[in-house]
Amino acid sequence: MPAPAITQPKGLPDRLTALFWRRPRLLLGLLLAPPLLWLGVVYLGSLFSLLIQSFFSIDEFSGMVVPEFTLKTYAELFRAANLDIIIRTLLMASTVTLGSALIAFPIAYYAARFAKGRWKAVFYLGIMLPLWSSYLVKVYAWKLILAKEGIVTWAAGVTGTQSLLDAVLALPVIGGGSLSTSYIGMFLVFTYVWLPYMILPMQAALERVPTSMLEASADLGATRAQTFRTVILPLAMPGVIAGSIFTFSLTLGDYIIPQIIGNSASFIGMAVYQLQGTAGNTPLAAAFAVVPILIMLAYLGFAKRAGAFDAL
Amino acid sequence: MPAAVEFTQVTRHFGNVRAVDGVDLTIAEGSFFAMLGPSGSGKTTCLRLISGFESPTSGAIRIFGEDVSTTPPHLRNVNTVFQDYALFPHMNVRDNVGYGLMVKGVSKSQRHEKAEEMLSLVKLSGYGDRKPGQLSGGQRQRVALARALVNEPRVLLLDEPLGALDLKLREAMQDELKTLQQRLGITFVFVTHDQHEALSMADSLAVFNDGKIAQIGTPEAVYNRPATRFVADFVGSSNVLPPALTRALGGPEEWASLRPEVTRLAATGPVTATVTALRYLGSGTRVVLDMGGTELAALVPAGQPLPEPGSTTAIAFDPAALHIMAGA
């Protein structure tokens, strides 16, 4: 006797598979419901309550939050001291993003184009390894490296480049008493801790550019620089933007590095931390927290307009 | 006048693999030259040696008499149509076609004019504003062709350009490429693993096997007088007869080839064979025979009686059609 044309369903797995085959949307719904609930309720909900808080104000005498809608708190953001904090943070985030991009590109390019087999594993390990140790440990390690009595000063003395270090520290605004108390030091530490987040998306984007496309460019007469500008960079742009979203927004929100490294000038993250904690001014803290969100939206809008996502 | 492309004892090794092994090759100017062979036979590496994406391990390559061993790809007046077309996805068709002019610094208006001219040459006028992603495979192929021709190369290299197209489109493109080549008078070097394509399009062709050229010649010469057993089998799907069988069928004791279309079935003959399979081809039927352990094929035209599988038959042929392969 030949085998039957239809096998009878046996048990729950068979029946469920049959049900999902008849109703594909059911499976999709079941898969999506938990993450959507998490994102929708927990994340968007808290974001929304943050937004509402930012429209409240604080009573100057009692220090109590007045739950009435007003733009007074936002107006406070434009006071000179607060505006300074925003501009300082924005400049630092931009510089860190640019620095990370410049350092990350050659590494990502090497990993995407040339690293094979074992060297690829070495690359991933090298990029991920710093992420395995605590962020705080890394920042304090950097403080020791950059401190006045630290490794950098010692190395400058040994190699006879003390004058160069002094010249760098003598630079107005970004210099300081030592690297660990200057904006330069803060830039170095920020760039170090966020670099992996720039390299990985860049490498993923570069990996998707076929070798034949670079060959086609050379074949048609383009120099390496022209190929880079007209083919590699536009095609890698979505990855660069993805990486810069990480470095930019992480720097915008960070409140630990500015406390440990630098000259104790305030940044957005620190301001939120202090206003929310010690000062108890939740509305202003919320208004400060909205600023990075607006900056990121503006940044993405600008990137889209500039055609950064054309190759997606 | 120097040849368009000339290889002198060219070798290319990848580690222990001899991808190209002592190749001598001369491609005449203005010809349509095909490099035919199975995958891994070295034909694509030879093409990449001409374009400059590979450098020879030893030997010399000349393009119009000039030694190009130290010339990078972007300085060679040779352009390539890539197997995957390699169109730039972030540029529209016009900018893709005009790319070669853009990197040379040609003005935008001239670039657009020339790109439009090239697009009309490949019958894609009016497609300039589209992105490559919005085109069909055949259209992309034409854009790749227009892009490679915009620089007016001395030699155009085509790396299996028709491989991704369906049969009907492939045949139409074969005719078009041939017409285009004759009209432009540019030397075309074409890599393919499809013997029909090579035979129908090329003025002359080289058959590659294991990094070496097994035979070079006109399609007719290669098809009718294969130099080796490999060529006979690969190019014509010819019957390859071992020396003993050639002798038994009335020839000298040498390796020989016999094309299926000149092999007829006969009631009697010096050697009998068993019919193992019938393959219907539309225009005829390929009858596969087992003749004492050697597999042979006979092409029976449509309308003629066919033998039963398993039956015994003999073969007959014009003795002049039996090609003795001295080099086998």
Interface residues (C-beta under 8 A of the other chain):
Chain A: P210 S212 M213 E215 A216 S217 A218 D219 L220 G221 A222 T223 Q226 T230 V231 P234 L235 G307 D310 A311
Chain B: S51 G52 F53 P72 P73 H74 L75 V78 N79 T80 F82 Q83 D84 A86 L87 F88 P89 H90 Y99 G100 M102 V103 K104 R147 A148 V150 N151
